[in-house]
């Protein structure tokens, strides 16, 4: 067998590097000094390492992905999610990579409530995710009943709310999320996702009050 045929048979496709961030400069947290000459802190992320994170308070726990994530770069192999089987392969790859430490779902995010410079204060709201099309921003639907005194009846109403979602969370449509108010992050975003409760069962279009 010729060496060329052997190389073609054992050819392995190279991993595709997908970078979500657009910055070309080196990304680092402003609280971490990377040029320490002593070995007081290890290079590993997480508690005891070169990674700064905080507790937002109010009983919300800091996700493990925010503590042990890199928030610097992301490398993953290209998996095409075509059909149900492709989606299962994508989900399987995410889980395996997260367990083996081969994939970091995080990027440098200054708006993250756990690793960024954002304080949570004010209102704490809960709603259902209806759109995840924007980059690190989700649309939350909050339904309520409005009383009409003339007819002594209630009518259905809803409000849509834009909230920033940290790379530490994996949010899909139909999930129940808890958001906290923070400083204005953009023209329309004034809330940050603090907790995600994945939806159970099939998503049915109905009014959640009943």
WORAQUI-V797567 format. One record per backbone hydrogen bond with DSSP energy under -0.5 kcal/mol. CO is the residue of the C=O (numbers start at 1). NH is the residue of the N-H. E is the energy in kcal/mol with one decimal. If there is no record, write none. Layout:
((CO:NH:E) (CO:NH:E))
This chain:
((2:6:-1.9) (3:7:-2.1) (4:8:-2.0) (5:9:-2.1) (6:10:-2.0) (8:11:-0.8) (15:17:-0.6) (16:18:-0.7) (16:76:-0.7) (17:19:-0.6) (18:20:-0.6) (29:32:-1.2) (32:34:-0.6) (42:50:-0.7) (44:50:-1.1) (46:49:-2.0) (48:42:-1.1) (49:51:-1.9) (54:56:-0.5) (57:60:-1.8) (59:61:-0.5) (63:66:-0.5) (63:67:-1.3) (64:68:-2.7) (65:69:-0.9) (67:46:-0.6) (77:79:-0.7) (78:80:-0.5) (79:81:-0.6) (80:82:-1.5) (81:83:-0.7) (82:86:-1.0) (83:87:-1.8) (84:88:-2.1) (85:89:-2.4) (86:90:-2.2) (87:91:-2.6) (88:92:-2.6) (89:93:-2.6) (90:94:-2.1) (91:95:-2.2) (92:96:-2.5) (93:97:-2.5) (94:98:-2.3) (95:99:-2.0) (96:100:-2.5) (97:101:-1.1) (97:102:-1.5) (97:103:-1.3) (103:105:-0.6) (107:109:-0.6) (109:112:-1.1) (110:117:-1.5) (112:116:-1.8) (112:118:-0.5) (114:54:-2.2) (116:118:-0.6) (119:121:-0.6) (123:181:-2.3) (125:179:-2.8) (127:177:-2.3) (128:141:-3.1) (129:174:-2.7) (131:139:-2.2) (134:136:-0.7) (134:137:-0.6) (136:165:-2.1) (137:134:-0.6) (138:140:-0.5) (138:163:-2.5) (139:130:-2.8) (139:131:-1.1) (140:142:-0.5) (140:161:-2.7) (141:128:-2.1) (141:143:-0.5) (142:159:-2.4) (144:157:-2.4) (146:155:-2.5) (147:149:-0.6) (148:152:-1.3) (148:153:-1.4) (153:148:-3.4) (155:146:-2.7) (157:144:-2.7) (159:142:-2.9) (161:140:-3.6) (162:190:-0.8) (163:138:-2.7) (164:193:-2.8) (166:169:-1.8) (169:171:-0.6) (172:175:-1.8) (175:129:-2.5) (175:177:-0.6) (176:197:-3.5) (177:127:-2.1) (178:194:-3.2) (178:195:-1.5) (179:125:-2.3) (180:192:-2.3) (181:121:-2.7) (188:190:-0.6) (189:185:-2.4) (189:186:-1.2) (190:182:-2.4) (191:164:-2.7) (192:180:-2.6) (195:178:-2.5) (196:198:-0.6) (197:176:-2.7) (202:204:-0.6) (204:206:-0.9) (207:210:-1.4))
